[in-house]
Amino acid sequence: MSEASSYDVIVVGGGNAALCAALSAAEHGARVAVLERAPEEERGGNSAFAAGTMRAVYSGLEDVRKLVPDLSEEEIANTDFSSYSSDQFFDDMARVTRYRTHPDLCEVLVTRSSETLHWLRAQGIRYLPAYAFHSFKVEGKRKFWGGVAVVAAGGGIGLVDALYAAARKRGLEVFYEAHARQLLQSGQRITGVRASIGDRLTDLNGGAVVLACGGFEANAEWRTRYLGPGWDLAKVRGTRFNTGDGIRMALEVGAQPYGNWAGCHACEWDLNAPDFGVREIGDQFQKHCYQFSVMVNVDGRRFLDEGADLRTYTYAKYGREILAQPGQAAWQIFDSTAFPLLRDEYHIKQVTKARADTLEELVSRMEGVNAAQTLKTLQEYNAAVRRDVAFDPNRLDGKCTQGLALPKSNWANPIEKPPFEAYGVTCGITFTFGGIKINTEAEAVDMRDRPVRGLYVAGEMAGGIFYFNYPGSTGLTNGAVFGRIAGRNAAKFAKQ
C-alpha cells in the first residue's frame, strides 16, 4: 500500500454528478481529488452516453436566450419554445412517479433546476436548442413540447468533455482507473477512501467524501437480485463500470437504503446492440419514435398503448414491458407517413430493420415473428383507427383507435401507405432508481435519518427521487443539482 494522500474533498465517480460536485467543492476553496473507475478513454460514466438534454423550469424565449445567447433571428422567428413552469415540473414528477417522489428532494430538484443550468454554463457548458429531441415542425414552425428546451453541445460526450476541461482549469486532480473499494472512518466520521489506482492499493484521506458513481445497472447479479428474474438479460445502455460499488460502500458504513430498488429507467434499445454502451454510438441504439408506430411482440400481438402519453413520459418505463415479452423482443412498425418524424437514431448503420413495399412482405422479413398474426394485428388496428381526428405530433391529439381490447390513445395513424419499415428492439437499462437516502443538503443519512458525517451522495446513487418512471431529461439535471449541493457542503464540512 502506498503512502496516503490528503485532500479536502474526495469525489468518487467521473460523470456529470461527480464533476459538478468536484467543481462546486473547488469553487468553495477545497482541494479536490476525483476517482474515475474507467480509463481516460472511457471516462464520464452514463453521462457520456446521454443525449445531453436537461429538463428545467423556464418561462419562454428570453430564458432560452440566456442559455443560448447566439440564437439566430431565423431560429427565433421559426420556433415556438413554449414554457415550462415549476408547477408543471412538480406535476410531471408526481404523476410519473405515482406520487412517491420524496417531496423535499423533488422541491430542490425543481426549484434549483434553472439556476443550475446557468451555473453549468458559467463552468463552460454550451447549450443548443433541443430541436431534434423535443420539437416537431408543424406548418413550417418548430414547436417545443415536454418541458425540455436545451441540449448540451456535443451531447453527453460534449457535456463530459466540457466538465473535464473545467476541472482541469481549476486544477482538480483526476485519477483514472481508480476503483474505490472502501470508505475510511475515524469514529463516526468518514475520513477518506481506499482505492485501487492502477495496480496499487492506496488510501486517500479527505475531510469529506462525495459518492457519485452511479447505480447498479451494469451488475447482472444485482439486477436479478433487486429488479427480478430476466433482468440479467437486459442490455446496458451506458457504462460497464456502474456496478453498485458506491451503494455498497455507503451501506457498509450505516447509510440508509432508500427508494425504488425494484425500479429502473429502461427503454427501447436496438435488438442486436452490444451488451454495454458503445461510446462512438452513444444513445443512438435507442428507438424512441414508437408512439407513431404499431409495436408487436414476436407472437405478432400488441402489448402496450404506444400513444398513452408524450414520449418523454413513457419511454423510460416501456423497456420493462419489452423485457417481459417472449424473447425479450418487439418490433416497431411504420408506414411512409411516419418517416419524416423518425429521429436520427433510426438511420444509423447498426440497426435491426426490415423494409418492404407490402405489409405481407414486411412481416415475412421480421426475424422470429409470427407473420400471420402480425398481419392480422395490423389489419385489425387499421380498421379501428379514427380517421376523423386530426394528427398532431406536438400534443396529445386524441387520434385514437376504437373497439380494440388494447387501444392506442393518440397518434393512431393507419399503417397502410408503402413503403413500410419495422425496427427490432429489446430492453436497454439506463440506471437504477434504488440507492442511498439523502437529505436536502445531499448528506447521506443513517437508519435514524441522521447525517453520516462527512459523506455526501449525488446522481443516480441517491434514492427516493424517481419511482417506476421518470420525466425524460431529468437525470442529468438531477445529477447536476445535487452534485453542486454535495460539493459545496462537502467543502464546507471539510473546512470545519
Helices and strands as residue ranges (DSSP letters): E 5-12, H 16-27, E 32-36, G 40-42, G 45-49, E 53-54, H 61-67, H 73-77, E 79-80, H 86-96, H 103-111, H 113-123, E 127-129, H 131-134, E 135-138, E 141-144, E 150-152, H 155-170, E 173-176, E 178-186, E 189-197, E 200-211, H 220-222, I 223-227, G 231-233, E 235-236, H 245-252, E 257-258, E 264-270, G 290-292, E 294-297, G 311-313, H 315-323, G 326-328, E 330-335, G 336-341, G 344-347, E 353-356, H 359-365, H 371-384, E 420-432, E 435-436, E 443-445, E 451-457, G 459-461, H 475-495
